[in-house]
Amino acid sequence: METTPATTRSLATEAVHAGREDLAALGLHAAPLDLSTTYPSHDSRAEAARLDEFAATGAQLTGPPVYARLDNPTVARFEQALARLEGTETAVAFASGMAALTATLLARTAAGLRHVVAVRPLYGCSDHLLSSGLLGTEVTWVDPAGIAEAIRPETGLVIVESPANPTLAELDLRALAHSCGTVPLMVDNTFATPVLQRPHESGARIVLHSATKYLGGHGDVLGGVIACDEEFARQLRQIRFATGGVLHPLAGYLLLRGLSTLPVRVRAQSATAAVLARRLADDPRVTRVHYPKLGGAMVAFEVAGDPHEVIAGVRLITPAVSLGSVDTLIQHPGSISHRIVAEDDRRTGGISDRLLRMSVGLEDAEDLWYDLDTALSARRSATRDLEETPRPGGRSPAPEPARR
Ligand code: MET
């Protein structure tokens, strides 16, 4: 029987099969996990030639691996699969999203292009890495409309996130790519995932993921990845080899496995997030809801009361930073994910002190709403008990959901 050519396969099929095409021929069903740090070879002359070639080109080694800091077959499967999902030529995996961003900045700086143009908000640590100049880069923060004007001869990169962390602000990626001209546009696609958005199709040369989030999907693996063309990937591989920010093979294994359920998870979590976003928008205890037109499983909202009381009040939802897991997490960006960003810069990025960011998981929507509703009222009902004031909005308490 003929198999469908890879180019016509849908995302759902790629998610399950990409990076695993050779398994049947190997007599395997699950991907093998190769934990070797080094590999035997009696032919030192051949190894010397292969290492010289890697040093000169950064092309992926052919033949058996040499050492785990150069490459790893399990990680390579994840890279291949993610590239297929993002529609890029290839991908290079790292120990974390920040290691991936670091390698990208180093690659541009090594080419003499140390100026970066970026749009706020970005994830707090990305903002910090750029603002602090820790890697010798210089950043110009702009509104999307100011990108073209901010570009200089030594600009090596334009960096954006859409939907952005934590406000979920959306950008017109096609228009942005146009404004960038010949300067590569890097889009952090962590929140949307390739299920909802493939930035490369809109003109982004570089797509960044914190793989820790939706790609892994279960809150048990830390990783990062850059999906890009082979030319840029070669520079990234050379930097990864020299600096050592490699993804552990077990993480590569878990990420490959995570990809197979990515479309199902993202769609189910997004459907629940949309329900919760609507309820929050109708709730008088909430002053503003941020939910992307694109959809997705992230909801951000500003509360009339004290956001810290909501964090303290949740019981089913986990009060923790991070996102993209099968369970729902909530955090206060001003205290955690964006704490390291200066207060004024947080404000410029639209990050209010009353903003909460929620990553919606796979739980039942009614159970989640019950928990949120209770947490939103926690402090106020305590006050009401004392003062006998009416419930805000005059609403009766939500019924406890039926237990299934
Ligand atoms: C250490 S803070 C943040 C982790 C993650 N990037 C987030 O936005 O939640």
Residues whose N, C-alpha, C, O or C-beta is under 5 A from the ligand:
A	BS01	LIG	Y123 V321 S322 L323 I336 S337
